[in-house]
Structure formats: structure tokens, C-alpha cells
Amino acid sequence: MMFQWPIQSPDALLQAYQDVEDPLYVAEKDNRYHTFRRVLRELGPAKGRTLLDVGAYCGYFLDVAREAGFQPEGLELSRWAGNNARGLGFTVHGVPLKELAARGLQYDVVTLWDVVEHFADPREELKAALKLVRPGGRIYLSTIDAGSLLARVMGGQWPWLMDMHLFYFGRRTLALLLEEVGFHVTDVRTYTHIISADYLLRKVGASFQPAAPVLELVRRGVPSSWSIPFNLGDNMLMAAERPL
């Protein structure tokens, strides 16, 4: 496990997350839907189950979950993204996870897609998540895998080393944390993102500056609409249940 130090104050982080706007996320909308439809299969039949998506952002996963038959709600701190999700007709809570848990709400399923790495105190946030999962319910998390072969080989050039990522877990450390706060881990596997060729080439070019001019030429010649399943083993999906 790795982490940033020092970490900004809770108030500064909350303000930063509330102010986030990301038009590039919207530009990748179709591929976000492809990614979420793929991962939704891991949740099993909807059967009208209630679902809370923590870090719901613009509401794309909520939309996919609703199509499948879930009753979804979101939690999103970004005012810009939360308003986008509300525009799709969803209830989106704009409060921190601990505050929502204090209201006594519970859900059959809680999801955190690429969220746990942003928590300043992952243990306390996952304790709050436990309260939001009804006994017998499940939590699903995706995050980058700091223990993966790619992360170890690339070291400081690993492209997921970003200012916005505060904690970096390996499979073992994330599973231990989930078990310690009261969950029972049931499955761990790699996680596949669907991304555009344009996004991939931009990302690789930013990580490997010497190759950036060549990649920029390739990017200009490749249709930006091409969608690519991207899985180099350094993203993980973990499922856990709250015991009865």
C-alpha cells in the first residue's frame, strides 16, 4: 500500500471535490456506458434491488443500473457532476459518505467505481459504507492495483500516480481493510475499462514523453471513435458482503 503525505485538510479536500468539473469524462460518455454495462454483470440479477453508487459522478452507472432493473441512487460531491446526474432523473446525495450513513439509510448493493483511492481516510469511509449495506447485502469496488506486475515494473512512471489519488492499495491490503471493517470478501479479479483510442494514446503519450510526438501523429490518424477494452492487470474489482 502507498499513500500521499502530507494529505490536504478534510475541508480543503471537500472543497476541491465539490468544485471538480471534467468535460473529458463527458466526451468519453459512450465508453463509460460500455464499461458499466460490462461490470454490471458482476452484480447479478437486479430483481428490483436498491443500489447506492458512491462517486456517481454524471450518473452514467446509475442509468445503466436503472435499465437493468435496479432502484439506484447516487452520492456525488462534485456540484457539476451531481447536477448532470440529477438531470437524468436520479436522487443524488451531495454529502460525505459518513453523513449519509448517519441518516440510517441502507441499500442492497453499494458500488464504488474508482473511488476508494480518493478517500483521505479509507478505513472510516468504508466503516460508513458498511452501515449503508443491509445485512446480507454486497459492496463492489474497483480501484488501481499498486501490487500489480505493471505497477511494480513501471515504478515512478506508472500513469496512475496522480495528485488526486491519495491511497494506492494492492489486492491483499484492500481485502484486509474490508475484512477489518466488517465485510467478508467474496471475489477479486481484474477490471476492464472501455476507452477510446484517442484517450489511450493521449494517456500513453503523457506517461512516455519521448514517444509523445510519434503517438500524437498516430492519434491524428486513428478514428477517435474506436473503442478498446483496456486491461493491463493494474485495475482490480473486489466484491464483499455484509454478513447477516
Long-range contacts (C-beta under 8 A, 24 or more apart in sequence): 1-146, 1-167, 1-168, 1-169, 1-170, 1-173, 2-146, 2-167, 2-168, 3-166, 3-167, 3-168, 4-163, 4-165, 4-166, 4-167, 7-120, 7-166, 8-120, 10-120, 13-120, 14-77, 14-96, 17-77, 17-78, 17-118, 18-77, 18-78, 18-79, 19-78, 19-79, 20-77, 20-78, 20-80, 20-81, 21-78, 21-80, 21-81, 22-81, 24-199, 25-57, 25-58, 25-81, 26-58, 26-84, 28-195, 28-196, 28-199, 29-58, 29-60, 30-227, 31-193, 31-194, 31-195, 31-196, 31-199, 31-227, 32-60, 32-61, 32-194, 33-60, 33-63, 33-64, 34-194, 34-227, 35-192, 35-193, 35-194, 36-60, 36-61, 36-64, 36-65, 36-113, 37-64, 38-192, 38-194, 39-113, 39-140, 39-142, 39-191, 39-192, 39-237, 40-64, 40-65, 40-68, 42-140, 42-187, 42-237, 42-239, 43-70, 43-109, 43-111, 43-138, 43-140, 45-69, 46-70, 49-108, 49-109, 50-107, 50-108, 50-109, 51-107, 51-108, 51-109, 51-110, 51-111, 52-105, 52-107, 52-109, 52-110, 52-111, 52-132, 53-110, 53-111, 53-113, 54-97, 54-110, 54-111, 54-112, 54-115, 54-129, 55-112, 55-113, 55-114, 55-115, 55-118, 56-81, 56-82, 56-85, 56-90, 56-92, 57-81, 57-84, 57-85, 58-84, 58-85, 59-84, 59-85, 59-86, 59-87, 59-88, 59-90, 59-92, 61-111, 61-113, 62-88, 62-90, 62-92, 63-88, 63-90, 66-90, 70-109, 73-107, 75-100, 97-125, 97-128, 97-129, 97-132, 98-124, 98-125, 98-128, 100-128, 100-132, 101-128, 101-129, 101-131, 101-132, 105-132, 106-131, 106-132, 106-133, 106-134, 106-137, 107-132, 107-133, 107-134, 107-137, 108-133, 108-134, 108-137, 108-138, 109-133, 109-137, 109-138, 109-139, 109-140, 110-137, 110-138, 110-139, 110-140, 111-139, 111-140, 111-141, 112-139, 112-140, 112-141, 112-142, 113-141, 113-142, 114-142, 114-143, 114-144, 115-141, 115-143, 116-141, 116-143, 116-167, 116-169, 116-174, 117-143, 117-144, 117-165, 117-166, 117-167, 117-168, 117-169, 118-164, 118-165, 118-166, 119-166, 119-167, 120-166, 122-167, 122-169, 122-177, 123-177, 123-180, 123-181, 126-177, 126-178, 126-181, 126-183, 127-181, 127-182, 129-181, 130-181, 130-182, 130-183, 130-242, 133-183, 133-241, 133-242, 134-242, 135-242, 135-243, 135-244, 136-241, 136-242, 136-243, 136-244, 137-241, 137-242, 138-186, 138-239, 138-240, 138-241, 138-242, 139-178, 139-183, 139-239, 139-240, 139-241, 139-242, 140-237, 140-238, 140-239, 141-174, 141-178, 141-237, 141-238, 141-239, 141-240, 142-191, 142-235, 142-236, 142-237, 142-238, 143-169, 143-174, 143-235, 143-236, 143-238, 144-168, 144-234, 144-235, 144-236, 145-169, 145-170, 145-171, 145-190, 145-233, 145-234, 145-235, 145-236, 146-170, 147-171, 147-172, 147-173, 148-232, 148-233, 148-234, 148-236, 149-233, 149-234, 150-232, 150-233, 150-234, 151-234, 157-207, 157-208, 158-234, 159-203, 159-204, 159-206, 159-207, 160-234, 171-236, 171-238, 174-236, 174-238, 175-238, 178-238, 178-240, 182-242, 182-243, 183-240, 183-241, 183-242, 184-240, 184-241, 184-242, 184-243, 185-238, 185-239, 185-240, 186-239, 186-240, 186-241, 187-237, 187-238, 187-239, 188-236, 188-237, 188-238, 188-239, 189-236, 189-237, 190-231, 190-233, 190-235, 190-236, 190-237, 191-231, 191-235, 191-236, 191-237, 192-229, 192-230, 192-231, 192-235, 193-229, 193-230, 193-231, 193-235, 194-227, 194-228, 194-229, 194-230, 195-227, 195-228, 195-230, 196-224, 196-225, 196-226, 196-227, 196-228, 197-222, 197-223, 197-224, 197-226, 197-227, 197-228, 198-222, 198-224, 198-226, 200-228, 200-230
